[in-house]
Amino acid sequence: MTPRTLFETEIREQPAALRRLLDEGRDAVEAIASALQPRPPRFAVLAARGSSDNAARYGQYLFGIRNRLVVGLATPSVYTQYQSPPNLEGALVVGISQSGQSPDIVAVLREGRRQGAATVAITNELESPLGQTADHVILLRAGAERAVAATKTYTTQLVALAMLSTALGRDAVAWGELDALPDALNDVLEDNETTPSLAGRFRERSGFVSVARGYNFSTAFEIALKITETCALPAVAYSSADLLHGPTAMLEPELPVLLVAPGPRDFPDLEQVALLARDRRAPLIALSDQASLLERADVALRLPPGTPEWLTPVTAIVPGQLFALGLSLARGKHPDTPRGLSKVTLTE
């Protein structure tokens, strides 16, 4: 079927974009890891906005779990508006931006470099201000992204972070797991051909809540952002643990719950959210590879089994993108050029 929008075209380009990044970018990433080896970072600071900020959320779990680093998200206004930057001695400062244009993200890296911290830019534009400021650049190689809402630049950002983590850890097994991702994304696209049409049944809803835990906390935020951007609907993201601390009060029959729960890890609080959604008669949209959960859901968004947990945010976001696509079209919106959304946003 021929894609009707640029947004869909670029969703379907993601396997090829990941293959290009993995094949052409590995040497550069390993060179960065080698350059950092004489003075290994003591902690990491990740600076980003929008979808890139959701990639940074993934980086918090990734570098924390797999590289045992303390990881924080930068607060750019501390650097720009308040001009009171923290001590970055011994840090790895990573700026993530598809365009590399945002002055506040550039300011974080500029300050990191001034203090002698190691700086890395992850961007789709090598000659951008961000790319020119950093000590090292991981080029996304995603190709031109013409739809305003990010798709392939988001997944390549996730993979770029995973490649950097793998190179820092010198993990040969992980490189093999990364290499399987493009084929896994092809499987996800094939298994979710009907997802856009399934999303259409929710066109009259006034909001969504997206829930996950662990590595896929980032996925919950990115799906919520895609729904908000392309469908002009409020969508909020929660950790299942946080949702159970009080915000469950919002669950009701009119509010669909999109639960991101790929295996194999069992988070009991995710199961509690699924049970609570059923008790409150809130429609449950399950994004998972777990048959028992998919069978109980009102809508099942299927993931192929076998992807290692640390890489499931790469596969899990794709059904979420397709859901946002279908919902946007069903609501008569224009997912290529959503109202109020700009490809390059300059903030300080």
C-alpha positions in Angstrom: 0.0 0.0 0.0 1.3 3.4 -1.0 1.8 5.7 2.1 -0.7 8.6 2.1 1.6 11.0 4.1 5.2 11.9 4.5 4.8 10.9 8.2 3.9 7.4 7.2 6.7 7.2 4.6 9.3 8.2 7.1 7.9 5.7 9.7 8.5 3.0 7.1 12.0 4.3 6.3 13.2 3.5 9.8 14.6 0.0 9.2 16.8 1.4 6.4 17.8 4.4 8.4 18.9 2.1 11.3 20.8 -0.2 9.0 22.7 2.8 7.5 23.6 4.2 11.0 24.8 0.8 12.2 26.8 0.0 9.1 28.3 3.5 8.5 28.5 4.9 12.1 30.1 2.2 14.2 33.7 3.1 13.5 33.1 6.7 14.5 31.3 5.7 17.7 34.1 3.3 18.6 36.6 6.0 18.0 34.8 8.3 20.4 34.8 5.6 23.1 38.6 5.1 22.5 39.1 8.8 22.9 37.3 8.8 26.2 39.2 5.8 27.5 42.1 7.6 29.1 39.7 9.7 31.2 36.5 7.7 31.6 33.6 9.9 32.5 32.4 9.9 36.1 28.8 10.8 35.2 26.8 11.9 32.2 24.6 15.0 31.4 22.2 14.8 28.5 20.8 17.9 26.9 17.8 17.9 24.5 14.3 19.2 23.8 11.1 17.6 22.4 11.4 14.1 21.0 15.2 14.3 21.5 14.4 14.8 25.2 12.5 11.6 25.2 15.6 9.9 23.6 17.6 11.4 26.5 15.2 9.7 29.0 16.1 6.4 27.4 19.8 7.4 27.8 19.3 7.8 31.5 18.3 4.2 31.9 20.8 3.0 29.3 24.0 4.6 30.7 22.8 4.1 34.3 22.1 0.3 33.9 24.6 -0.8 31.3 27.5 1.6 32.0 26.8 2.2 35.8 27.0 6.0 35.4 25.0 8.6 37.3 23.0 10.3 34.5 21.1 13.6 34.7 19.0 15.5 32.2 20.4 19.0 31.7 18.3 22.0 32.7 19.2 24.3 29.8 17.8 27.5 31.4 20.3 27.1 34.2 23.0 27.7 31.6 21.1 30.4 29.5 18.5 32.3 31.6 20.2 32.0 35.0 23.8 31.8 33.8 24.7 29.5 36.7 26.0 26.3 35.2 26.9 23.4 37.5 30.3 21.9 37.9 30.8 19.5 34.9 34.3 18.3 35.8 34.6 14.6 34.8 31.3 14.6 32.9 30.3 13.2 29.6 28.0 15.9 28.2 25.8 14.7 25.3 23.6 17.1 23.2 20.8 15.4 21.2 19.1 17.4 18.5 18.0 16.4 15.0 18.7 19.9 13.6 21.5 20.8 16.0 20.1 24.4 16.0 18.6 25.1 19.4 20.8 27.7 21.2 20.1 26.4 24.7 21.3 22.9 23.9 24.4 24.3 22.2 25.0 26.4 25.3 25.1 23.3 27.5 27.8 21.7 25.3 29.7 24.9 25.0 29.9 25.2 28.8 30.8 21.6 29.1 33.7 22.1 26.7 34.8 25.3 28.5 35.1 23.3 31.7 37.1 20.5 30.1 34.3 17.9 30.0 34.0 15.5 27.1 31.3 16.6 24.7 29.3 14.6 22.2 26.7 15.8 19.7 24.1 13.4 18.3 22.5 15.1 15.3 21.3 14.7 11.8 23.2 17.8 10.7 27.0 17.6 10.9 27.6 21.3 10.1 25.0 22.6 12.6 26.0 24.8 15.6 25.7 21.7 17.9 27.9 19.6 15.6 30.5 22.4 15.4 30.5 22.9 19.2 31.1 19.3 20.3 34.4 17.5 20.6 32.8 14.5 18.9 29.8 14.0 16.7 27.6 10.9 16.1 25.9 11.7 12.7 22.4 10.1 12.6 22.4 9.4 8.9 18.6 9.4 8.9 18.3 11.3 5.7 16.0 14.3 5.2 13.0 14.2 7.5 10.2 16.1 5.7 7.3 15.5 8.1 7.5 17.9 11.0 6.9 15.4 13.7 10.0 13.3 14.3 10.0 9.6 13.5 13.3 8.2 12.0 15.4 10.8 13.7 14.0 9.7 17.0 14.8 6.0 16.5 18.2 6.7 15.1 18.9 8.9 18.2 17.9 5.9 20.4 20.3 3.6 18.4 23.1 6.2 18.5 22.9 6.3 22.3 22.8 2.5 22.4 25.9 2.3 20.1 27.8 4.8 22.3 26.8 2.8 25.4 28.0 -0.4 23.7 31.3 1.1 22.6 32.0 2.5 26.1 31.3 -1.0 27.5 33.2 -2.8 24.8 30.4 -5.3 24.6 30.7 -7.6 21.6 27.4 -9.4 22.3 25.5 -6.1 22.4 26.8 -5.2 18.9 25.2 -8.4 17.6 21.9 -7.5 19.3 22.0 -4.0 17.7 22.7 -5.5 14.3 19.4 -7.4 14.5 17.3 -4.2 15.0 16.5 -3.3 11.3 15.0 -6.7 10.7 13.1 -6.5 14.0 11.6 -3.1 12.8 10.6 -4.7 9.5 8.7 -7.3 11.5 7.0 -4.7 13.7 5.8 -2.8 10.6 4.5 -6.0 9.1 2.7 -7.0 12.3 1.1 -3.6 12.7 -0.4 -3.0 9.2 -3.8 -2.6 10.8 -2.8 -0.3 13.7 -3.7 3.0 11.9 -7.2 1.7 11.2 -7.6 0.4 14.8 -6.6 3.9 16.1 -9.5 5.4 14.2 -12.1 4.0 16.7 -10.7 6.5 19.3 -11.2 9.6 17.2 -13.9 11.0 19.5 -11.9 10.7 22.7 -10.7 13.8 24.4 -7.4 12.6 25.7 -5.0 9.6 26.4 -2.7 8.4 29.1 0.4 6.5 28.1 2.1 4.3 30.7 5.3 2.3 30.9 8.2 1.5 33.3 12.0 1.2 33.0 13.7 1.6 29.6 10.3 2.2 28.0 9.5 5.2 30.2 10.9 7.1 27.2 8.4 5.3 24.9 5.4 6.4 27.0 6.6 10.0 26.7 7.3 9.8 23.0 3.9 8.2 22.2 2.1 10.8 24.3 4.0 13.6 22.4 3.2 12.1 19.0 -0.5 12.0 19.8 -0.5 15.5 21.2 1.5 16.9 18.2 -0.3 15.1 15.3 -3.9 14.7 16.7 -4.3 18.0 18.7 -5.2 16.0 21.8 -3.9 16.1 25.3 -1.9 13.0 26.2 0.0 12.5 29.4 2.8 10.0 30.2 3.4 8.3 33.5 5.6 5.6 35.0 3.3 2.9 36.2 4.8 3.3 39.6 4.0 7.0 39.7 0.5 6.5 38.3 -0.4 4.2 41.2 0.6 6.9 43.7 -2.5 9.0 43.0 -3.1 9.9 39.4 -5.1 6.8 38.9 -8.0 9.0 40.0 -8.2 10.1 36.3 -9.0 6.7 34.9 -12.5 6.4 33.6 -14.4 4.9 30.6 -13.7 8.0 28.5 -9.9 7.9 28.9 -8.0 5.3 27.0 -4.9 3.8 28.6 -2.0 2.9 26.3 0.2 0.5 28.2 3.7 -0.1 26.9 4.8 -3.5 28.3 7.3 -5.5 26.2 8.8 -8.5 27.8 10.6 -10.3 29.3 10.8 -8.3 32.5 7.6 -8.5 34.7 6.7 -5.2 36.3 3.9 -6.0 38.8 2.7 -2.3 38.8 2.1 -2.5 35.0 -0.2 -5.4 35.7 -1.9 -3.4 38.4 -2.5 -0.6 35.9 -4.0 -3.1 33.4 -6.3 -4.5 36.1 -7.3 -1.0 37.3 -8.1 0.1 33.7 -10.4 -2.9 33.4 -12.1 -2.2 36.8 -12.7 1.5 35.8 -13.8 0.4 32.3 -11.1 2.5 30.7 -10.2 1.2 27.2 -6.9 -0.6 27.3 -4.5 -0.4 24.4 -1.7 -2.8 25.0 1.7 -2.5 23.2 3.4 -5.7 24.0 4.8 -9.1 23.0 3.1 -10.8 26.0 0.1 -12.9 24.8 -1.7 -12.8 28.1 -1.8 -9.0 28.1 -2.6 -8.7 24.4 -5.6 -11.0 24.8 -7.1 -8.9 27.6 -6.7 -5.6 25.8 -9.3 -3.8 23.8 -6.7 -3.1 21.2 -3.5 -5.1 20.8 -0.4 -3.5 19.2 1.9 -6.4 18.7 5.7 -6.6 19.1 7.7 -9.6 17.9 9.3 -11.5 20.8 13.0 -11.8 21.3 14.3 -8.2 21.3 16.5 -7.7 24.3 14.9 -5.4 26.9 17.5 -2.7 26.6 16.6 -2.3 22.9 12.8 -2.6 23.1 12.3 1.3 23.1 13.5 1.1 19.4 10.9 -1.4 18.4 8.1 -0.3 20.8 7.8 3.2 19.5 6.9 2.2 16.0 3.4 0.9 16.8 2.9 4.1 18.7 3.9 6.2 15.7 1.4 4.2 13.5 -1.3 4.7 16.1 -0.8 8.4 16.1 -0.8 8.4 12.3 -4.2 6.6 12.1 -5.7 8.7 14.9 -4.6 11.9 13.3 -6.1 11.0 9.9 -9.3 9.8 11.5 -9.7 13.1 13.2 -9.2 15.0 9.9 -5.8 16.4 10.9 -2.6 16.8 8.8 0.2 14.7 10.4 2.8 16.0 8.1 2.3 19.6 9.2 0.6 19.7 12.6 -0.8 23.0 13.8 1.8 25.0 15.8 4.7 22.5 15.3 8.0 23.6 13.7 10.8 21.4 12.6 13.4 23.7 14.1 12.5 25.5 17.3 15.0 28.0 18.7 14.9 28.3 22.5 17.2 29.9 25.0 
